[in-house]
Amino acid sequence: EALDGCAALTRRVEHLEHDKVAQYLEIIKMNTMVKKLEKANKVKALKLRRLRKVRTSQRVDTSDDTIMKDVSNQGRMIDEL
C-alpha cells in the first residue's frame, strides 16, 4: 500500500513538473507578445506625435493666410468708404 501511494505521488510530481514547463513556455510567449505590442504602440505614438506637429503647423499657416486676407479686405473696405 505504501508503494502504491509513493507511485501515485511520483506520477503527480511528474505531471506537475510537466505543467510547470508548459506554463513557463506560455509565459515566455506572452512576454514576447507584450514586447511586440509595446513596440508597435511606441511606433504608433511617435507617428501620432508627428501628425499632431504637422497639423498644428498647418493650422498656424492657414491662420496666417486668413489674417492676411482679412487685412486686405479691410483695406479695400476702408478705401471704398
Buried (B, 14 or more C-beta within 10 A) or exposed (E): EEEEEEEEEEEEEEEEEEEEEEEEEEEEEEEEEEEEEEEEEEEEEEEEEEEEEEEEEEEEEEEEEEEEEEEEEEEEEEEEE
